[in-house]
Amino acid sequence: MAGAKHHIKIAHGRNDFVCQPKAAHMLTKALKKAGCEVDCEFVAGAGHSDSEPGLVDAMVRATNTFRDIIMFDIAKGMKF
């Protein structure tokens, strides 16, 4: 991961009993230590399913953020 700028968004259900929220916290810390830009959002009322409304909203926000980053980079003349 060295030398590259990685943007990572994590959306994790606060009531996820399959993958405990502690795992997302530990992953966030490890990714930041590796030099990644990480945002971790714990979604209240959500569990493990990615179809839960709170998690869907978090994923849409993350996708919109990535769209904005890519559009900004394209406007600066970066090629992908």
Backbone torsions as a table, in degrees:
resi	resn	phi	psi	omega
1	MET	NA	-10.8	-178.0
2	ALA	-62.6	138.6	176.5
3	GLY	88.4	-21.5	179.6
4	ALA	-104.2	150.1	177.4
5	LYS	-99.8	114.4	-178.1
6	HIS	-109.0	127.3	174.8
7	HIS	-104.1	123.3	-177.3
8	ILE	-128.6	132.0	176.0
9	LYS	-116.5	128.8	177.6
10	ILE	-117.6	126.7	174.3
11	ALA	-117.3	121.5	-174.6
12	HIS	-133.2	131.6	178.1
13	GLY	-68.7	128.3	-179.9
14	ARG	-63.7	-26.8	-179.5
15	ASN	-102.6	27.1	178.9
16	ASP	-79.3	113.3	179.5
17	PHE	-100.1	-3.1	175.6
18	VAL	-84.7	-54.2	174.3
19	CYS	-114.9	103.7	-175.0
20	GLN	-60.5	144.7	177.9
21	PRO	-53.8	-28.1	177.9
22	LYS	-57.3	-34.9	179.6
23	ALA	-63.7	-41.2	178.2
24	ALA	-65.8	-37.8	177.9
25	HIS	-64.1	-45.0	179.2
26	MET	-64.7	-40.4	177.1
27	LEU	-62.7	-43.2	178.4
28	THR	-58.3	-47.4	179.8
29	LYS	-61.1	-44.0	-178.9
30	ALA	-65.0	-41.9	179.5
31	LEU	-66.1	-41.0	177.2
32	LYS	-62.9	-40.8	178.2
33	LYS	-61.7	-32.0	178.6
34	ALA	-80.6	-1.0	176.4
35	GLY	97.3	8.9	179.9
36	CYS	-85.0	152.2	171.7
37	GLU	-90.0	114.2	-172.1
38	VAL	-126.3	133.9	169.9
39	ASP	-119.1	126.6	178.2
40	CYS	-117.2	123.3	179.4
41	GLU	-114.8	121.2	174.4
42	PHE	-93.3	120.1	-172.9
43	VAL	-95.5	116.0	179.3
44	ALA	-64.2	139.1	176.0
45	GLY	79.2	-2.0	-179.0
46	ALA	-104.1	150.5	178.2
47	GLY	-111.3	-126.4	-172.6
48	HIS	-94.9	-20.0	-173.0
49	SER	-81.2	130.6	179.0
50	ASP	-75.3	-0.5	177.8
51	SER	-97.9	3.4	177.8
52	GLU	-72.3	138.2	-173.4
53	PRO	-50.7	-44.1	-179.0
54	GLY	-64.1	-39.1	178.0
55	LEU	-71.7	-37.9	176.3
56	VAL	-60.4	-45.4	178.7
57	ASP	-59.5	-43.4	-179.9
58	ALA	-63.8	-40.4	179.3
59	MET	-69.3	-35.5	176.4
60	VAL	-65.9	-43.0	177.1
61	ARG	-60.7	-42.3	179.4
62	ALA	-63.4	-43.8	179.2
63	THR	-62.6	-41.4	177.9
64	ASN	-63.7	-37.7	177.5
65	THR	-63.2	-45.5	179.0
66	PHE	-63.5	-39.2	176.5
67	ARG	-58.1	-45.7	-178.8
68	ASP	-64.5	-39.7	178.3
69	ILE	-63.3	-45.9	-179.5
70	ILE	-64.2	-43.7	179.6
71	MET	-63.5	-37.9	177.5
72	PHE	-63.9	-44.2	179.7
73	ASP	-64.4	-39.8	178.1
74	ILE	-64.0	-41.7	179.6
75	ALA	-62.9	-28.8	177.3
76	LYS	-81.9	-3.4	177.5
77	GLY	95.3	9.2	177.6
78	MET	-72.1	144.9	178.1
79	LYS	-112.2	147.2	-179.4
80	PHE	-114.8	NA	NA
